[in-house]
Amino acid sequence: MYYETATNNHGLPHDPLKALVAPRPIGWISSLDTKGRPNLAPYSFFNLLSVNPSIVGFSSGTLKDSQRNIEVTGEFVCNFASVDLIDSINTTSKTVASDVNEFELAGLHEAKSRIIKAPRVLEARAHLECEYVKTVELPNDENDIIWSLVLGRVVAVHIDDDYIKDGLVDTLAMEPLTRMGYMDYGVLGSIETRQRP
Ligand SMILES: Cc1cc2nc3c(=O)[nH]c(=O)nc-3n(C[C@H](O)[C@H](O)[C@H](O)COP(=O)(O)O)c2cc1C
């Protein structure tokens, strides 16, 4: 099949694009609002974009609480999304009033961060403490949803010691939860290793 995005005439019941750029890592973003209330939500338009400096980014479709909080407070945490937490992660995607604490909504616990004020998800196996860098508004036409790429610099990294084996992070054992298309999540099956040419 073939279609052009100007018309989106794919003829399918749902837009197939997100099922093609998959699996996507999930940035499970925690932040604080100006009154110090915690916020937590999953973002799968998310990735590590560079190292040294280590920059992460996620895209928000419309201005949501995470983006709003981060732009005002200047910090956030990317919590590691793992398969065992799928229902908690899913619950924290619920559209709720900005004063609702999604940690409580999903029965999760807060852990203090070391450098920033925003809390970490205690149950997560790794955390990136991040300082806000800037927001890049993505190109859009009239009537489009406005998407913004929120960039942050990783200033501290927490890893559960149980997942460090012979000096390497055992990502397979950490069971990263990923986002596929539609309502689907992905689970990592195996790892193949090759030396670079
Ligand atoms: C797995 C998953 C990934 C998501 N990824 C995104 C995303 O990349 N960008 C986005 O705007 N919304 C995304 N959402 C929806 C947000 O999580 C949802 O709108 C949430 O309520 C936003 O919360 P906030 O207002 O507290 O930031 C995703 C939802 C799920 C379940």
The ligand as an SDF file (V2000), in Angstrom:
LIG
                    3D

 31 33  0  0  0  0  0  0  0  0999 V2000
    2.2140    4.7070   26.5700 C   0  0  0  0  0  0  0  0  0  0  0  0
    1.7180    6.1020   26.3300 C   0  0  0  0  0  0  0  0  0  0  0  0
    2.5210    7.0000   25.6640 C   0  0  0  0  0  0  0  0  0  0  0  0
    2.1000    8.3270   25.4570 C   0  0  0  0  0  0  0  0  0  0  0  0
    2.9010    9.1770   24.7720 N   0  0  0  0  0  0  0  0  0  0  0  0
    2.5170   10.4660   24.5970 C   0  0  0  0  0  0  0  0  0  0  0  0
    3.3800   11.3850   23.9110 C   0  0  0  0  0  0  0  0  0  0  0  0
    4.4780   11.0580   23.4740 O   0  0  0  0  0  0  0  0  0  0  0  0
    2.9540   12.6660   23.7810 N   0  0  0  0  0  0  0  0  0  0  0  0
    1.7490   13.0870   24.2660 C   0  0  0  0  0  0  0  0  0  0  0  0
    1.4230   14.2620   24.1250 O   0  0  0  0  0  0  0  0  0  0  0  0
    0.9320   12.2410   24.9410 N   0  0  0  0  0  0  0  0  0  0  0  0
    1.2840   10.9600   25.1110 C   0  0  0  0  0  0  0  0  0  0  0  0
    0.4810   10.1000   25.8060 N   0  0  0  0  0  0  0  0  0  0  0  0
   -0.7290   10.6150   26.4560 C   0  0  0  0  0  0  0  0  0  0  0  0
   -0.3550   11.2930   27.7930 C   0  0  0  0  0  0  0  0  0  0  0  0
    0.2500   10.3550   28.6690 O   0  0  0  0  0  0  0  0  0  0  0  0
   -1.6540   11.8320   28.4380 C   0  0  0  0  0  0  0  0  0  0  0  0
   -2.1800   12.8590   27.6260 O   0  0  0  0  0  0  0  0  0  0  0  0
   -1.4390   12.3350   29.8570 C   0  0  0  0  0  0  0  0  0  0  0  0
   -2.6910   12.6250   30.4380 O   0  0  0  0  0  0  0  0  0  0  0  0
   -0.6020   13.5820   29.9190 C   0  0  0  0  0  0  0  0  0  0  0  0
   -0.4240   13.8920   31.2730 O   0  0  0  0  0  0  0  0  0  0  0  0
    0.0250   15.2910   31.8310 P   0  0  0  0  0  0  0  0  0  0  0  0
   -1.0380   16.3110   31.4150 O   0  0  0  0  0  0  0  0  0  0  0  0
    0.0460   15.0750   33.3110 O   0  0  0  0  0  0  0  0  0  0  0  0
    1.3720   15.6240   31.2590 O   0  0  0  0  0  0  0  0  0  0  0  0
    0.8320    8.7550   25.9570 C   0  0  0  0  0  0  0  0  0  0  0  0
    0.0100    7.8230   26.6130 C   0  0  0  0  0  0  0  0  0  0  0  0
    0.4400    6.5090   26.7900 C   0  0  0  0  0  0  0  0  0  0  0  0
   -0.4520    5.5270   27.4860 C   0  0  0  0  0  0  0  0  0  0  0  0
  1  2  1  0
  2  3  1  0
  2 30  2  0
  3  4  2  0
  4  5  1  0
  4 28  1  0
  5  6  2  0
  6  7  1  0
  6 13  1  0
  7  8  2  0
  7  9  1  0
  9 10  1  0
 10 11  2  0
 10 12  1  0
 12 13  2  0
 13 14  1  0
 14 15  1  0
 14 28  1  0
 15 16  1  0
 16 17  1  0
 16 18  1  0
 18 19  1  0
 18 20  1  0
 20 21  1  0
 20 22  1  0
 22 23  1  0
 23 24  1  0
 24 25  2  0
 24 26  1  0
 24 27  1  0
 28 29  2  0
 29 30  1  0
 30 31  1  0
M  END
$$$$
